[in-house]
Amino acid sequence: MAKKSVATLKTGDSASYTKVVKMTKNKRSGGLMFEEKIVNKEHVEDFFKKS
């Protein structure tokens, strides 16, 4: 499913968007959680700064 999402981001006007994935550790269980989002290239830094 991710391949289709990334492939559609490479064409047309959507070339200004990118898919970002942030990995965080769950404090309660100790497991890893992944947050995926499609954001404008200008907002990638903001996505990773946000806790």
LUMNU-60615 format. One record per residue (C-alpha): residue number from 1; residue in three letters; x, y, z. Coordinates in steps of 0.5 Angstrom, whole numbers. Example, Ala and Ser with C-alpha at 12.3 -4.5 7.8 and 13.67 -1.06 7.14 Angstrom:
<atoms>
ATOM    nr   rest      xx      yy      zz
ATOM     1    Ala      25      -9      16
ATOM     2    Ser      27      -2      14
</atoms>
This chain:
<atoms>
ATOM    nr   rest      xx      yy      zz
ATOM     1    Met       0       0       0
ATOM     2    Ala       6       5       1
ATOM     3    Lys       9       4      -6
ATOM     4    Lys       2       6      -9
ATOM     5    Ser       2      12      -4
ATOM     6    Val       9      14      -6
ATOM     7    Ala       8      13     -13
ATOM     8    Thr       2      18     -14
ATOM     9    Leu       6      23     -10
ATOM    10    Lys      11      23     -16
ATOM    11    Thr       7      26     -21
ATOM    12    Gly       3      33     -23
ATOM    13    Asp       2      38     -17
ATOM    14    Ser       3      33     -12
ATOM    15    Ala      10      33     -13
ATOM    16    Ser      11      38      -7
ATOM    17    Tyr       8      33      -2
ATOM    18    Thr      12      28       1
ATOM    19    Lys      10      22       6
ATOM    20    Val      14      22      13
ATOM    21    Val      14      17      18
ATOM    22    Lys      16      18      25
ATOM    23    Met      18      13      30
ATOM    24    Thr      17      14      38
ATOM    25    Lys      17       9      44
ATOM    26    Asn      11       8      48
ATOM    27    Lys      13      10      55
ATOM    28    Arg       7       5      58
ATOM    29    Ser       9      -1      54
ATOM    30    Gly      16       0      51
ATOM    31    Gly      14      -2      44
ATOM    32    Leu      15       2      38
ATOM    33    Met      10       7      35
ATOM    34    Phe      10       9      28
ATOM    35    Glu       6      16      26
ATOM    36    Glu       5      16      18
ATOM    37    Lys       3      23      15
ATOM    38    Ile       3      26       8
ATOM    39    Val       5      33       8
ATOM    40    Asn       8      39       4
ATOM    41    Lys      15      39       3
ATOM    42    Glu      15      46       7
ATOM    43    His      12      43      13
ATOM    44    Val      17      37      14
ATOM    45    Glu      21      40      19
ATOM    46    Asp      15      42      23
ATOM    47    Phe      12      35      23
ATOM    48    Phe      19      32      26
ATOM    49    Lys      19      38      31
ATOM    50    Lys      12      37      34
ATOM    51    Ser      12      32      40
</atoms>
